[in-house]
Structures are given as structure tokens and as C-alpha cells.
Amino acid sequence: MQTQCMVSPMQLLNDGCFEIGKLIKWKNKIIILPREISKKWIFYDIGSGKVDYGAVCTDSHRLADAILFENVLVIFSVFVKDPILVVDLMERKVVKRIDFGLLPQKGMHIMDVTVDQGDIRFLIRNSSFCGRLNSKGIHLTQIRVKAPFACADFFDGTGWAVTCKGDLLYHFDSDGTILDCYKINLGIEFKRIVFEGGRIFLLSAYEGMIKIFDIENGYEINVCAQQESNFANLPELFKQVDYWGYMKKDSDIWFLPLKYPLQIVNIDTLMCRQEMLQYSEEFSENEYWEYCRYARKMKRFIYSEKLPNESLERYVELIKGNKTSIDRKSKSSSGKKIWDKFK
């Protein structure tokens, strides 16, 4: 459970404010994708440890997810109004844009992108639409339900989805026909579900709990109870589920933590254990979160004084719209004048 810092926070902030969207392993590299895909992507070479940067997309979209097929990366933006982007990683450029062909309604955005039977499957959150993308193009299916969905997972050609109220679990086929409906009335908001071993793992939105719905027997199991955390304000800060993601290792599922301990659940026995990641002395867990807070406070606007008599009008407008404090000890004569005006 030991960790080692391979790309420092300052390297991540090379292009200004940088919020990580996803990590992609491609050949001998780890690609660090930004949430705002127009920012420079970070390429970390596993063998040499070298870090380089590349401007791949000019589209100012928010990343929802990305799926890798050999040398092609398929990028889904959060909002339905934005197209799906196909990126050639060898050339580091967008080679195709695919529109959804759907007039988006308020609150619709892309969630839960996965690969099932060779197709890319995804849910349009706050709607009853699911999509399938393959070499033939994109196909949207409207599930025959009244309530919109909050999250979904896809397996063996079928889908599983939970309603926004968190009270119903639906099982449907690729044509949108309902196969089963289960009442799960747990009174908890869910942001992610995972189908594994004939069970549905439900990850709560902000409470650090993982529950399991046993499909065959029709009952819920409380696997991982709510945990104490020193970072109680982070869900509001990041506005996402309390776990970054998950991975399978043998018969275990590892739920990777955002602010709670690493949870490892055995699929067969449903026993859960917690592990704490061990950070190095020069890069502690507390320092990590301090870096996160710092990165999110950084402003995108930069002002530089090229000439002594240059107009300060743009700098004054910048300060008016900026909550960042001004260092009173600034060596800049112009900065001192502005400070005197605002103190």
C-alpha cells in the first residue's frame, strides 16, 4: 500500500489550473487527461519517467469519460450538446466529431461510459436515454420508464439503472424493453452503480457507504459503513462521488478513495476490508489535499507589466473581479499604487 509521487503537483499545474479528469494507460505512457480537454494533456513515460505536454484538442468541453481502442481515444464530454471526439493518439489530434442527434433538455449530461460486447455504452443522466456507439455510428434508445435515471452499468448486452430518487432499479435490454424492476427504497442518493458477480454495488453520493443489492434473492446488504473523514467538505468541493473509481483484482473489487480509506470487497464472500495508502514523508496525505485546494484557487488571468508607463486599467478590472488577496509587500511600484487605492 505504499505510494510514490511520479508527477508532482507543480508539473500538473504546468499549464495553469489543472483538474484531472482521467488516467489512460497507452503503450508505455500514462496519459493524464484534464477536465477541460482544451488544456494541454500530460504524457508520463513509465520507463524513463519523462513528462511532456501536448495540446491535443481545441474544443472547450468538460470531460465526462474516455475509452481507449488501440491508438484511438474516444472522448465523451459532460454535456449532450457537445460532440463525441475521436482522437488519434499517434498524431495527437482530433480526427472525427460525432453528434448525439438529440435536443438536450435541462440537466441532461453523460454518465457511466463503459465497453460491453465491443460497443461503447453510456447513460444520459436525468433522462431515460441510453446510447451505444460502434463502427456503424451512434444509436440512442429511450427506456420505457416514467422516472429519469441517475446512474447505470452495462453487462452482457443489457443495462442496469437506478432512478434519480434512488427507489427503483431497472434491468433492460438493448432495445429499451424492461426485463425486471426492483424496489430498493434505501433513502440514499446514488451516483454510481457497478454490476459484478450477479450483484449490484451501489455507491452513495456523499456518505462514503457501499451497499449491495442481491439480484437473485432481492435484498440489500450494507457492506462498508460510513467512515470518519478529515475532509468533510470535499464532496461539495469536487461535486462527485466519494470514490474516484474501481478496479478488479482477482476476486476482489478495489474502490479507490477520494476522501475515505481504500475499500476492498470480495465478490464471493462480500467481506470488506479497509486499507490505508502509505504516502512518502515528503508527500503526505495532508499535503496532497492542500495542493488540491491550492490548484482549485488558482486564477486563469495573468497580468505582466511590460513598460513603466503601461496603463493599469486592465489590471484594475482584473482585481475587481478577483477574490484573491493582494500582497501588500509587492515590489512592483504599480502594484503598490493599486494596493493604496483599495486598502
N, C-alpha and C positions, 0 to 999 in steps of 0.2 A: 504493500500500500504506500510505498514511498514515491514521491513525485520529484521531478526535476524541471526547472524552468528552461525551455528551449528557445522561446521567443519572448523577449522582455516586453513589459508594458510600453516602454518608450519606442520599441520597434513597432509595436502595434499602432502607436499614435504618430507614426511617421508622416501620415497624410492628414493630420488633424484628428478631430473627434472620430473614433472608430468603434463601432459597436459590432461585435462578432455575430454573424448570422448562422454559419455552419462550417464544420470542418469536412473536407473531402480528401480522401487518400487517392492520389492519381500517380501511377507508376512509382517513382521513388520520392514523390513530393507529398507534402500536406498543404492543401490549398485552404487558406483562411478567408472565407467569404464575408464581406461586410453586409450589414443590414441594408445599407444604401449602396446598391450594386454599382452606382456610377463612381464610387470611390475606388482607389487603387486596391487590387487584390494582393494578398500576401502569399508568396510561394516559399515554403520552407523545404529545403533539401535534406532528407533524412540522413543520407550518407555523409555529406560534407558539413551540414549544419548551417549552410549559407542561406540567407534570407534575401529575396529580391521582390520587387513590386512591379505590378503591371496594370495599366488602365485598359480594361477589357470591354466594359460596357459604358455607353454614354447615356443610357436610359436612367432617369432619376426615379427608380422604383424601389420599394421596400421588399426585401427578400422574405418569402414565406418558406421555401424549401428548394432543394436542388437534387437532382437524380443524375448519377453518372452512368453512361453507357460507353465503355472503352475510352475513346478520346473525345467524346461529346458530352457536354453537361447541359441538362435541361433545367432551366430556371423558372420557378413559379414566383410571381410577385404576390404580395398580400391581396391587392385589390383586383377584382374581376375586370375592371375597365382596362387594366394593363395587360399587354400580350404575354404569352409564354415565350421565353427567349431560348434559342438553341445556340450554344457556344462551342466552337471548335477550339479545344484546348491547345492543339498543336500550333494554331495560328493566333490564339488568344484574341478572338474576335467573334462577334455575333454573326451567325450565318443564316438565321431564319427567325421570323417572328410569327407566332400563331395566336390569332384572336379567339376568344371564347365563343363569340357569336351569341352573347346573352346580354340583354339590357339589365345592368345591375341595379338592385334595389338597395336601400339604405341598410347598412350593417353587414352586407354580403362580403366575405373575404375567404381566401383559400386556406384550408387546413388539412392536415393529415394526408400528406402525399406519400405514396408507397408504390412498390412494384409488386404486381400479382399476375402470375401466368404470362409474363412477358410484356404486360401493359402497365403504364403508369396510371394509377387510380388515385382519385382525390375527392375531397368533400368541399362544397361551398358552404361555409358556416353561415348560420342564420337563414338557411333556406332548406329546401328538400331536394336540392340538386346534387348529384354525384357525377363525376366525369371520368372518362377513360381516354388516354392518349396513346397512340401507337403509330406505326408507319403509314397507316391509312388515314390518319388525321385525328381530330378530336371529336368525341361524342359525349353529349350531356344527356343524362337520364334523370327525370323527375320521379322521386319515390312517392308512392301514393299514400301520403300521410298528411294530416292537418297541421301538426306542430313542426316547427323548424328544428334542425339538428344543431347540436353543439360540437360534437366530435365523432369520429368514425375510424374504423380499421377495416382492411380488406384481406380476405384469405380464401384461396381455392375458388375464385370466381364469384364469390358472394361478399356482401358487405354487412358490417355491424355498426349501428349508430345509436347514440343517446340523444334524446331531445334536450333542448335548451333548459327546460325546467328540471332535468335530471330524474324524471319519474318513469320514463319508458325506454326500453332497449329494443331496437328493431333489428331483425335479420331479413335481408332482401337479396334477390338475385340480380344479375347484370341487366335485366330488363326493367328493374324497378318494382317487381312484384314482391309483396310482403310474404315472407316464408313463416316468420314467427314474431310474436310481440310479447315482451316480458315486462311486468311491473316491478320496478326496483326501488321505489319510494324511499330513498336513503336520506333525503333532505340535505344533500350536499351538491354544490356546483362542481361539475367535472369539466376539465379542459383537455383531457387526453384519455383514450382507451387503447388497450393492447390485447389482441386475440392471440393466445398461446395455449396449447395443450387442452383445447376444448373448454377453456375458461376465458372470461373477460376480466382483465385487470383495469380497474378504474382509478385514475389519478386525480385527486381533488385539486381544485383550482388554487387555493391559498392555505390549506390546512395541513399540508405535509402528510396526509394519510393515503394509503393504498388499500383499496378494497377489491375483492374478487367476487364475481358473480359466477356461480357454478351452473352452467347451462343445462346439463343433464338432470341435476337434482333441483334446480330452481331456487337456490338460496344464496345469501350473501355471506362473505367471510371478511372479517376485519383483520388484515394481515399485518400492517405496520401502523401502529398508533401514532397520534400526533406527537411531535418531538419538540423539545425546548430548543430555542434558537436565539443567538445573539444578534441576529439580523432581521428582526421582525418587520422592519419597514421595507425590505427588499421586494416583496411581491408588488407593492404599489409602485416601486421604482422601476422595476423591469416589466411589469404588466404581463407576466407569463406564468405558466405552471411552475410549481416548486421543484420540478426536476427537469434538467436540460434534455434528457433523452434516455434511452435504454439500449442495452446490448445483451445478446445471448452468449453464454459461455457454458458449454456442456449442457447440463440440465438446469442451469440457473439463469435467472434474469437479473441483470445489474441495472438498477435505476440510479442514474448518475445525478448527484445532488446539485441543487442551486444554492440552498442555504441550510439543508438538513444533512445528516450523515448518509453515506452511501448505503442503500438498501439492497440486499441480495436475497432473492426469493427463489426457493427450489420449486420447480414446476410440479414435480411429482408429490412431494410431501407438504408443500405450501408453508414450510418452515421459513421464517425470515430472520436474517441476522444483519447487524449493522457493522460497518467498518468505517474508521476514520482515516482519511487520506493524510499522509505524513509529509508536510512541507519542509523544505530545507530552512536552515536558520536565517539565510539572507533573503528568503522569500516566504514569509509566514502567511498563514491563512488570513490573519487580520490585515496584514499589509495588502494582500490581494484585493480585499473589499475596499480598502482605502484607494487603491489605484482605480477600481471601478467607479467609485464616487467622483474621483478627480476627472476621469475621462468623460463622464456624462456632464460635468460642469463646464468643460472646455467650450469656448465660443468659436464660431467659424470665421469671424471677421478679424481681419488683420490690418493694422494701420502702421505705416512707417513714415518717418519724417525724412524726406529726401533733401529739402532745402530749408535753411533757417527761416525764410520768409514765406514758406508754403502756407496756404490757407488751412486753418484748423476747423473749417465748417463741417467737413465730413466726420472728423474725429468727435466733435461735439455731438453730432447726430447719433454717432455710434454709442457714446456714453449714455445718452438719454434713453436709448432702448436696451441698455445692457445693465444687468443687476450686479455684475462683477465689481468688487471694490477696487479702488484706485490706490496704488502705493504712494503714500504721501512723500516718501523719501526718493521719489523718482529723480534720476539725474538729468532728465530731459527738461530744458527750460520751458518748452511748450507744455509739457505735462504739468509742470508746477503752476503755470498760469491757469490751466484748466482746473486744477485742484483748488486753487484760490477762488475761482468762480463758483465752485459747487460746495465748498465746505460750509 
